[in-house]
Structures are given as structure tokens and as C-alpha cells.
Amino acid sequence: MAALNADVFGDGTEPEIVMNRSGWWWQREELGIGGRTYDHGVTVHAKSSMTIELNRSCTRYRAAAGIDDMMFRVGAARFSVYGDGSRLWRSDWVQAGEEAAVADVALPEGTETIRLEAEPQHPMHTGLLSDWADSVLNCR
């Protein structure tokens, strides 16, 4: 999942970000969380939701979720993964400067969409840069 098409550019055969059901996002390379560099991922705000239409049979989602090192140790967020509207995983609060929380989520058979959410610990930190790094979807 190094880079996903958005649904307006995709062909419906691979996982795609659903633009009208997702907030601001930035796909990038070399993200930093807790002093560790990750090859790829997506950066979102700490108050965010991103929906991915799977478009095929997928069994697992994995990522490292945390506060981007560009935030200079400011703020904290909690991360959640949903499958077709049901929460499948939620992290503890991840502070800026701490290592990422590892999401390793089994997707129930027949799951059509996943939603990645981040929520800030403090209302003043909604724009905090938060990452889903080295994301991988196992699909057939």
C-alpha cells in the first residue's frame, strides 16, 4: 500500500481512497515517528477520517500509527481502524516523540471498506500531523 489511487483516478480493481468520505491526506515517503524513519505512508490531521474501498478480498491491514516528527514533540492522538463501520482496533494515546503504535488488524471475510481514524487528545491539536506509516493491505 505504498501509494493508493483515489477513487476518481482508480479503476475499481484495487484498494482506493474514497475522496468524498475522507478528510485531508498527504501520501509521502520517508515519514518520521518517534525518531524512526518509515519508507512510506499517509499523513493526516489528528482529527481525521480516511475511507478505503477495498475492491477485492483483503484479509489484514498493518501500519505504524503515530505523531509525525515534524510536530517537534507536541500533542498526542489515538488511532482506530474500522471495517465496514465496526471498530476492529484502537491504540492507546500516542504522544509526539514516542514510537508508533502497531496496528495489525485481521479483516473479517467480506469486508468492503476500511476507515482509518485519528483523534487528538486535546481539542487544540486537531491539526496535529499524524501518520499511518508502512501501511500494508494483504489482498488476494
C-alpha positions as CSV (number, residue, x, y, z in Angstrom):
1,M,0.0,0.0,0.0
2,A,2.9,2.3,-0.7
3,A,0.6,4.5,-2.8
4,L,-3.1,4.3,-3.3
5,N,-5.1,5.9,-6.1
6,A,-8.1,8.0,-5.1
7,D,-11.4,6.6,-6.4
8,V,-11.7,9.3,-9.0
9,F,-8.4,8.1,-10.6
10,G,-8.7,4.4,-10.0
11,D,-10.4,1.7,-12.0
12,G,-12.2,-0.1,-9.1
13,T,-9.9,-3.2,-9.2
14,E,-7.5,-2.2,-6.4
15,P,-7.9,-0.6,-3.0
16,E,-8.7,3.1,-3.4
17,I,-9.2,6.1,-1.1
18,V,-12.8,7.4,-1.3
19,M,-12.3,11.1,-1.6
20,N,-15.8,12.2,-0.7
21,R,-15.6,10.2,2.6
22,S,-12.1,11.2,3.6
23,G,-10.5,14.3,5.0
24,W,-7.2,15.9,4.1
25,W,-4.4,13.4,3.5
26,W,-0.8,13.5,2.1
27,Q,0.8,10.3,0.7
28,R,4.6,10.6,1.2
29,E,7.9,8.8,1.5
30,E,10.3,8.8,4.5
31,L,8.0,9.7,7.4
32,G,9.4,10.0,10.9
33,I,7.7,8.8,14.1
34,G,9.5,8.7,17.4
35,G,12.8,9.2,15.8
36,R,12.3,6.2,13.4
37,T,12.1,6.7,9.6
38,Y,9.5,4.7,7.7
39,D,9.6,4.1,3.9
40,H,6.1,5.4,3.0
41,G,2.7,6.2,4.4
42,V,0.0,8.8,4.6
43,T,-0.1,11.9,6.8
44,V,-3.4,13.1,8.1
45,H,-4.6,15.6,10.8
46,A,-5.1,14.3,14.3
47,K,-8.9,14.8,13.8
48,S,-9.3,12.8,10.6
49,S,-11.1,10.0,8.8
50,M,-10.0,8.2,5.7
51,T,-12.1,5.6,3.9
52,I,-10.5,3.0,1.7
53,E,-12.7,0.9,-0.7
54,L,-11.0,-2.5,-0.9
55,N,-12.5,-3.6,-4.2
56,R,-11.2,-7.1,-3.6
57,S,-10.9,-9.7,-0.9
58,C,-8.4,-8.4,1.8
59,T,-7.6,-10.3,5.0
60,R,-5.3,-8.0,7.0
61,Y,-4.2,-4.4,7.5
62,R,-0.9,-3.4,9.1
63,A,0.6,0.0,9.8
64,A,2.6,2.0,12.3
65,A,0.5,4.9,13.7
66,G,1.9,7.9,15.4
67,I,2.6,11.6,15.6
68,D,4.9,12.8,12.8
69,D,8.3,14.0,14.0
70,M,7.6,17.4,12.2
71,M,5.4,18.2,15.2
72,F,8.5,18.6,17.5
73,R,7.1,16.6,20.4
74,V,3.8,18.5,20.6
75,G,0.5,16.7,21.2
76,A,-1.0,13.2,21.3
77,A,-3.6,11.2,19.3
78,R,-5.4,7.9,19.4
79,F,-5.8,5.8,16.2
80,S,-8.6,3.5,15.1
81,V,-9.2,1.0,12.3
82,Y,-12.8,0.2,11.2
83,G,-14.1,-2.5,8.9
84,D,-17.5,-1.7,7.3
85,G,-18.3,0.6,10.2
86,S,-17.2,-1.7,13.1
87,R,-14.2,-0.8,15.1
88,L,-11.6,-3.5,14.8
89,W,-8.6,-1.9,16.6
90,R,-7.8,1.2,18.7
91,S,-4.5,2.4,20.0
92,D,-3.7,3.9,23.4
93,W,-2.8,7.6,23.3
94,V,0.4,8.1,21.3
95,Q,2.4,11.1,22.4
96,A,4.6,13.1,20.0
97,G,8.1,11.8,20.2
98,E,7.0,8.3,21.2
99,E,7.3,5.2,19.0
100,A,4.4,4.3,16.8
101,A,1.5,2.1,17.8
102,V,1.4,-1.1,15.7
103,A,-1.9,-1.8,14.1
104,D,-2.1,-5.4,12.9
105,V,-5.7,-6.0,12.1
106,A,-7.5,-9.1,10.8
107,L,-10.2,-8.1,8.4
108,P,-13.4,-10.2,8.6
109,E,-14.2,-12.1,5.4
110,G,-16.3,-9.9,3.1
111,T,-15.1,-6.6,4.4
112,E,-15.7,-3.9,1.7
113,T,-14.2,-0.8,3.3
114,I,-11.8,0.1,6.0
115,R,-11.8,3.5,7.7
116,L,-8.7,4.9,9.4
117,E,-9.4,7.5,12.1
118,A,-7.2,9.7,14.3
119,E,-8.5,11.8,17.2
120,P,-6.5,14.4,19.1
121,Q,-6.1,14.1,22.9
122,H,-6.7,17.9,23.2
123,P,-9.2,19.9,21.1
124,M,-6.4,22.5,20.3
125,H,-4.5,19.8,18.5
126,T,-6.9,18.9,15.7
127,G,-4.3,19.9,13.0
128,L,-1.6,17.8,14.5
129,L,0.2,15.8,11.8
130,S,-0.4,12.1,12.3
131,D,0.9,9.2,10.3
132,W,-0.2,5.8,9.1
133,A,3.3,4.6,8.2
134,D,4.5,1.5,6.2
135,S,0.8,0.6,5.6
136,V,0.2,-2.8,4.1
137,L,-3.1,-4.4,3.0
138,N,-3.0,-8.2,2.4
139,C,-5.4,-8.8,-0.5
140,R,-6.0,-11.6,-3.0
